[in-house]
Amino acid sequence: MRNILFRGKRLDNGEWVYGSLVTFNGFHVIVDHYTPNGDEVRVIANTVGQYTGLQDKNGKKIFEGDILSDGAFTYEVRYKGTGFVTILDGHVYTMDTRPTKIVIGNIHDNPDLLK
């Protein structure tokens, strides 16, 4: 069974946190499984992205909102319809399950990589 994992940027300091996503009273909260107490941290809503269940060719987890490169092109990872896809110049491609690309950034920290 695939581990459903999310990430989001903390509202208080902008650092990335990883864990389960909980939404209540209009706020998104990540329950951080990497802290001893399982801290609940408010995150910036538009930075929340789900883990795709895939890793890049260096073993790094790929999340929705990541930017991938195959050396020639850069792709944005999105969730569309029923699954994760990559976007290149407005064209939608099925997410490659083989680790052929690397994560070079994400749309929140490195939007210039898509230009």
Residue pairs with C-beta under 8 A, 6 or more apart in sequence:
2 53
3 51
3 53
4 20
4 50
4 51
5 18
5 19
5 20
5 50
5 51
5 61
6 18
6 19
6 20
6 21
6 30
6 48
6 49
6 50
6 51
7 16
7 17
7 18
7 30
7 47
7 48
7 49
7 51
7 63
8 16
8 17
8 21
8 28
8 30
8 43
8 44
8 45
8 47
8 48
8 49
9 15
9 16
9 17
9 43
9 44
9 47
9 108
10 16
10 17
10 41
10 42
10 43
10 44
11 41
11 42
11 43
11 44
12 41
12 42
14 44
17 30
17 32
17 34
17 41
17 43
18 30
18 32
18 33
18 34
19 30
19 31
19 32
19 33
19 34
19 38
20 30
20 31
20 33
21 28
21 29
21 30
21 31
21 48
21 50
22 28
22 29
22 30
22 31
22 40
23 29
27 42
27 45
28 42
28 43
28 44
28 45
28 48
29 40
29 41
29 42
29 43
30 40
30 41
30 43
30 48
31 38
31 39
31 40
31 41
32 38
32 39
32 40
32 41
46 108
47 65
47 108
49 63
49 64
49 65
49 66
49 106
50 63
50 64
50 79
51 61
51 62
51 63
51 64
52 61
52 62
52 63
52 64
52 77
52 84
52 95
54 61
54 62
54 84
54 95
54 97
54 99
55 61
55 62
55 99
56 62
56 68
56 99
56 101
56 102
56 103
57 99
57 100
57 101
57 102
58 102
58 103
59 99
60 102
60 103
62 68
62 77
62 103
63 77
63 106
64 77
64 78
64 79
64 84
65 76
65 77
65 78
65 106
65 107
65 108
66 76
66 77
66 103
66 105
66 106
66 107
67 74
67 75
67 76
67 77
67 103
67 104
67 105
67 106
67 107
67 110
67 113
67 114
68 74
68 75
68 76
68 77
68 86
68 101
68 102
68 103
68 104
69 75
69 101
69 102
69 104
70 100
70 101
73 88
74 88
74 104
74 113
74 114
75 86
75 87
75 88
75 93
75 101
76 86
76 87
76 88
76 107
76 114
77 84
77 85
77 86
77 87
77 95
78 84
78 85
78 86
78 87
79 85
80 92
83 94
83 95
84 95
85 92
85 93
85 94
85 95
86 92
86 93
86 94
86 95
86 96
87 93
104 110
104 113
105 113
107 114
